[in-house]
Amino acid sequence: MKIAIIGGGPAGLYSAILLKKQRPGAEITVYERNRADDTFGFGVVFSDATLDNFEKYDSPSYRRITQEFAYWDDIAVHFRGTVHRVGGNGFCGCSRRKLLLILQERARELGVTLMFEADIEDEARFADADLVVLADGINSRFRDRYIEHFQPEVDLRSNVFAWMGSTRPLDAFTFIFQETEWGPFIAHAYQYEAGRSTWIFETDPQTFKRAGLEGLNEKQSADRMASIFGWFLEGHQLLTNRSMWRNFPMIRSKRWVKDNMVLLGDAKATAHFSIGSGTKLAMEDAIALADAMQRAPTVDAALRQYEDGRREEVEKTQHAADVSLVWFEHVDRFWDFDPVQFAFGVMTRAKAITYDNLTLRAPDFVSEVDKAFAKQVRAKGFDVDLEKPVAPMFQPLRLREMELANRAVVSPMCMYSAKEGVPGDFHLVHYGSRAIGGAGLIFTEMTCVGRDARITPGCTGLWNDEQEAAWRRIVDFVHVNSAAKICLQLGHAGRKGATKLMWDGMDRPLEQGGWDVLSASPIPYFPDSQVPREMDRAAMNAVKAAFVQAAERGEACGFDMLELHSAHGYLLASFISPLTNQRSDAYGGSLGNRLRFPLEVFEALRAAWPSHKPMSVRISATDWAEGGITGDDAVVIARAFAEAGVDLVDVSTGQTVRDAQPVYGRMFQTPFSEQVRNEARVATMCVGNITTSDQVNTILAAGRADLVALGRPHLVDPSFTLKAAAWYGAEAVFCPPQYLPGKEQIFRNSVRDRQDFDDLKIKAKPKTRAELKAEATKPLAAE
């Protein structure tokens, strides 16, 4: 077999090593345009888990690499005169040049031919090759040559960065957040060998311009950074090596394979440096390719296996990198945070590290986080314990005169089980059991303000006396048997009305028994959906009156809070989104105009709803579709509602148009809550694939939301909050007297269960290489 590898970086060299080990008789040649000892950049970083993988696949190169590594356990966050160190992270750094020389040496040992200063223009010279590996880097010539086939998407990120080095020794992976007269600068720094450390400097484009960095050469840029971070460099110089300021390109390729050619490493996909995964991804690509070549009967089959099997892991890493880089791009959102909360946000920004995870590895740090959170709660007038505070999930919250015992919320979820809008016994049990289960706040499903405002024939409503009496029964039960507060969510389906029950075909039009539907513009949801009637002023007045009448009935029922549903493509949302509002009058066009009618409805409700009771609004913070609402728009929308008197913004996303392309994942909507909360300066509730109390605490402690709503977890476990309270030792959680023996038992058992769980996690986690190295160099005790 003949294999040509274009690119002598880590991806190309490691794939050559692994493929040669599999096929000693194969003719494998690596072509690299630079000289053998040329390299750009300074250090590379790997986690212990990545090194474990290297050990498995090629122990000789692994041993040489680890002999050269600098090891550390701590991450140090410097912010506003404070330093927070978090241990147990298990990272290792190595000179990029040394890594390449080690891989070159190992490749030669195995019989791989290395050709340097070989600038390959096209693949014609490899016509006789069975496999061509394209590992020619972030500016891949071959990816661009076949751009229509590979279809790369390049997202050039807004922040600018420069990669430098220093002689400053470091004993931790170090983040420095530095305020300057021009704005914030960030340094990502780590040691990779004795007397050498990598320094990546990053800032937003506005700060970059104000600081006068445009047009400076490498030395001038280094001098400017040395003046900004000189207090930490302590006289150590900054080193340069093609250290020019640039924007990071997030690259995703639709295809990785063409004929017998395959993209590896940065040529196919990139991951932001803030999670240190570029070289890791490149070398793990080589591992995946080698595995596929070993398993598959032909090269074609191997390349298909490689792409199919590897893509999910790469996309997961890229998603984590995306979340991380966005955090750094918008660090100004958190600049006024308490330093310990800020540091917690740094640690948990990419979702891989959580509150519970940090409690195991850095309990003192999490204790500081809890105290800082409790201090904020105390400042709001609550007499909470500052020395031994409960976890953030179990801290109280006040909205106007409504006090919530904890931050766990039962999300609004349509049950599609009402008869002519009347909630029945199912609803009584549904809401009552979840209130007894300990949640601080219960939301009703979207309750419709008129018969023709319903989504489906099974939706609840509040437009007549029978419905009012049924809801009063539910509210009374919640108040008598729990400490939960209950919020009435009012909405109008708009163009998504007159549709089937969810389990019969969600959003599909009724085949019979339907009703006329309204919207901002006459655009059907599906092509075969009913075409809605464009609302005129008379229709707007009638709908607004229906909302007010429903709110008045809600007050008669005794609801503690009122939410206006303005999301998910329903009537009010159809005015807000430009994808569903094509009006040319005062209610269309600009975002301010599109908000006009939803704000009219909200203001009418605020006037009718008791002033001491809070109100919230649910919004779609993005339509997940080209030309639709964006996160920046959501900030403007939230501010407008806040000015009208809203107390909480319930941040959801999407469901506006059928061709939306949401990016799902754990807590996938939380970044929008974070943006709205910290830019619009309004309390938020987040929702969306949040499944554990650990995630709830992580979100709250990092300042990404003020309340956390969970849907599916509450569907299968009405006592979700009570169980979480036992896990975290939050004794004050309410429990009705009939259930107290159960509460006492779960609290007793949870002490042991939590200790057993923590012990198991600690035992199962291998020691980091930094810990092992420290043990190996520890002097023997005197006999």
HUURZI-V671676 format. One record per run of one state. SS is the DSSP state (hx for helix, st for strand, lp for the rest). FROM is the first residue (numbers start at 0). TO is the last residue. If there is no record, write none. Layout:
# HUURZI-V671676
ss:from:to
SS:FROM:TO
SS:FROM:TO
This chain:
# HUURZI-V671676
ss:from:to
lp:0:0
st:1:5
lp:6:8
hx:9:21
lp:22:25
st:26:31
lp:32:41
st:42:46
hx:47:56
lp:57:57
hx:58:67
lp:68:68
st:69:71
lp:72:73
st:74:78
lp:79:80
st:81:85
lp:86:89
st:90:94
hx:95:109
lp:110:111
st:112:115
lp:116:121
hx:122:125
lp:126:129
st:130:133
lp:134:139
hx:140:144
lp:145:145
hx:146:149
lp:150:150
st:151:165
lp:166:171
st:172:178
lp:179:182
st:183:192
lp:193:194
st:195:202
lp:203:203
hx:204:209
lp:210:216
hx:217:227
lp:228:228
hx:229:232
lp:233:236
st:237:238
lp:239:244
st:245:252
lp:253:255
st:256:257
lp:258:259
st:260:262
lp:263:263
hx:264:266
lp:267:267
st:268:268
lp:269:271
hx:272:274
lp:275:276
hx:277:294
lp:295:297
hx:298:328
lp:329:329
hx:330:333
lp:334:337
hx:338:347
lp:348:353
hx:354:360
lp:361:361
hx:362:378
lp:379:390
hx:391:393
lp:394:395
st:396:398
lp:399:400
st:401:403
lp:404:406
st:407:409
lp:410:417
st:418:418
lp:419:420
st:421:421
lp:422:423
hx:424:435
lp:436:439
st:440:442
lp:443:445
st:446:447
lp:448:449
hx:450:452
lp:453:454
st:455:455
lp:456:459
st:460:460
lp:461:463
hx:464:480
lp:481:483
st:484:490
lp:491:492
hx:493:495
lp:496:497
st:498:498
lp:499:500
hx:501:504
lp:505:507
st:508:508
lp:509:516
st:517:518
lp:519:531
st:532:533
lp:534:535
hx:536:556
lp:557:559
st:560:565
lp:566:569
hx:570:575
lp:576:589
hx:590:593
lp:594:594
hx:595:607
lp:608:613
st:614:619
lp:620:629
hx:630:642
lp:643:646
st:647:651
lp:652:668
hx:669:679
lp:680:682
st:683:685
lp:686:691
hx:692:700
lp:701:705
st:706:709
lp:710:710
hx:711:715
lp:716:718
hx:719:727
lp:728:735
hx:736:763
lp:764:767
hx:768:775
lp:776:782
